[in-house]
Amino acid sequence: MCEMRSLKQHDYGGMYCATLTVKELLDFVHGCRMSGKLINIGETAAIITLNVLSNYIFSINLAQYDSASSQEFKNMV
Protein backbone atom coordinates (compact mmCIF):
# COMPACT_ATOMS: atom_id res chain seq x y z
CA MET A 1 0.00 0.00 0.00
CA CYS A 2 2.80 2.46 0.86
CA GLU A 3 4.61 1.63 -2.34
CA MET A 4 1.49 2.35 -4.39
CA ARG A 5 1.10 5.76 -2.79
CA SER A 6 4.75 6.54 -3.33
CA LEU A 7 4.56 5.61 -7.01
CA LYS A 8 1.37 7.60 -7.52
CA GLN A 9 2.90 10.70 -5.92
CA HIS A 10 5.96 10.31 -8.11
CA ASP A 11 3.79 10.06 -11.23
CA TYR A 12 2.05 13.33 -10.39
CA GLY A 13 5.42 15.02 -9.96
CA GLY A 14 6.54 13.75 -13.36
CA MET A 15 3.30 14.92 -14.93
CA TYR A 16 3.76 18.37 -13.37
CA CYS A 17 7.32 18.51 -14.71
CA ALA A 18 6.17 17.51 -18.19
CA THR A 19 3.40 20.12 -18.09
CA LEU A 20 5.91 22.84 -17.18
CA THR A 21 8.26 21.70 -19.95
CA VAL A 22 5.48 21.88 -22.54
CA LYS A 23 4.33 25.28 -21.25
CA GLU A 24 7.89 26.65 -21.46
CA LEU A 25 8.20 25.30 -25.01
CA LEU A 26 4.89 26.84 -26.07
CA ASP A 27 5.87 30.19 -24.53
CA PHE A 28 9.17 30.07 -26.41
CA VAL A 29 7.48 29.20 -29.73
CA HIS A 30 4.89 31.94 -29.22
CA GLY A 31 7.63 34.49 -28.47
CA CYS A 32 9.53 33.47 -31.60
CA ARG A 33 6.38 33.69 -33.69
CA MET A 34 5.59 37.17 -32.40
CA SER A 35 9.13 38.43 -33.06
CA GLY A 36 9.52 36.61 -36.39
CA LYS A 37 12.52 34.63 -35.14
CA LEU A 38 13.21 31.22 -36.68
CA ILE A 39 13.36 28.18 -34.40
CA ASN A 40 16.26 25.74 -34.62
CA ILE A 41 14.47 22.41 -34.07
CA GLY A 42 17.67 20.47 -33.23
CA GLU A 43 18.77 23.04 -30.64
CA THR A 44 15.28 23.19 -29.14
CA ALA A 45 15.11 19.39 -28.92
CA ALA A 46 18.53 19.32 -27.20
CA ILE A 47 17.36 21.89 -24.63
CA ILE A 48 14.15 19.94 -23.95
CA THR A 49 16.10 16.71 -23.49
CA LEU A 50 18.65 18.34 -21.20
CA ASN A 51 15.92 19.96 -19.09
CA VAL A 52 13.90 16.76 -18.75
CA LEU A 53 17.00 14.85 -17.60
CA SER A 54 18.21 17.62 -15.29
CA ASN A 55 14.74 17.97 -13.77
CA TYR A 56 14.65 14.24 -13.14
CA ILE A 57 18.10 14.20 -11.52
CA PHE A 58 18.52 17.68 -9.94
CA SER A 59 14.98 19.14 -9.97
CA ILE A 60 16.15 22.20 -11.94
CA ASN A 61 16.43 23.27 -15.56
CA LEU A 62 20.03 23.45 -16.72
CA ALA A 63 19.22 25.14 -20.03
CA GLN A 64 17.07 28.02 -21.25
CA TYR A 65 15.82 28.55 -24.78
CA ASP A 66 17.34 32.01 -25.31
CA SER A 67 20.52 31.82 -23.26
CA ALA A 68 24.16 32.08 -24.32
CA SER A 69 25.24 29.91 -21.38
CA SER A 70 22.82 27.18 -22.52
CA GLN A 71 24.37 27.31 -25.98
CA GLU A 72 27.87 27.02 -24.47
CA PHE A 73 26.78 24.05 -22.34
CA LYS A 74 25.21 22.34 -25.37
CA ASN A 75 28.40 22.87 -27.39
CA MET A 76 30.49 21.32 -24.61
CA VAL A 77 28.27 18.24 -24.51
C-alpha positions as CSV (number, residue, x, y, z in Angstrom):
1,M,0.0,0.0,0.0
2,C,2.8,2.5,0.9
3,E,4.6,1.6,-2.3
4,M,1.5,2.3,-4.4
5,R,1.1,5.8,-2.8
6,S,4.7,6.5,-3.3
7,L,4.6,5.6,-7.0
8,K,1.4,7.6,-7.5
9,Q,2.9,10.7,-5.9
10,H,6.0,10.3,-8.1
11,D,3.8,10.1,-11.2
12,Y,2.1,13.3,-10.4
13,G,5.4,15.0,-10.0
14,G,6.5,13.7,-13.4
15,M,3.3,14.9,-14.9
16,Y,3.8,18.4,-13.4
17,C,7.3,18.5,-14.7
18,A,6.2,17.5,-18.2
19,T,3.4,20.1,-18.1
20,L,5.9,22.8,-17.2
21,T,8.3,21.7,-19.9
22,V,5.5,21.9,-22.5
23,K,4.3,25.3,-21.2
24,E,7.9,26.7,-21.5
25,L,8.2,25.3,-25.0
26,L,4.9,26.8,-26.1
27,D,5.9,30.2,-24.5
28,F,9.2,30.1,-26.4
29,V,7.5,29.2,-29.7
30,H,4.9,31.9,-29.2
31,G,7.6,34.5,-28.5
32,C,9.5,33.5,-31.6
33,R,6.4,33.7,-33.7
34,M,5.6,37.2,-32.4
35,S,9.1,38.4,-33.1
36,G,9.5,36.6,-36.4
37,K,12.5,34.6,-35.1
38,L,13.2,31.2,-36.7
39,I,13.4,28.2,-34.4
40,N,16.3,25.7,-34.6
41,I,14.5,22.4,-34.1
42,G,17.7,20.5,-33.2
43,E,18.8,23.0,-30.6
44,T,15.3,23.2,-29.1
45,A,15.1,19.4,-28.9
46,A,18.5,19.3,-27.2
47,I,17.4,21.9,-24.6
48,I,14.1,19.9,-24.0
49,T,16.1,16.7,-23.5
50,L,18.6,18.3,-21.2
51,N,15.9,20.0,-19.1
52,V,13.9,16.8,-18.8
53,L,17.0,14.9,-17.6
54,S,18.2,17.6,-15.3
55,N,14.7,18.0,-13.8
56,Y,14.6,14.2,-13.1
57,I,18.1,14.2,-11.5
58,F,18.5,17.7,-9.9
59,S,15.0,19.1,-10.0
60,I,16.2,22.2,-11.9
61,N,16.4,23.3,-15.6
62,L,20.0,23.5,-16.7
63,A,19.2,25.1,-20.0
64,Q,17.1,28.0,-21.2
65,Y,15.8,28.5,-24.8
66,D,17.3,32.0,-25.3
67,S,20.5,31.8,-23.3
68,A,24.2,32.1,-24.3
69,S,25.2,29.9,-21.4
70,S,22.8,27.2,-22.5
71,Q,24.4,27.3,-26.0
72,E,27.9,27.0,-24.5
73,F,26.8,24.1,-22.3
74,K,25.2,22.3,-25.4
75,N,28.4,22.9,-27.4
76,M,30.5,21.3,-24.6
77,V,28.3,18.2,-24.5
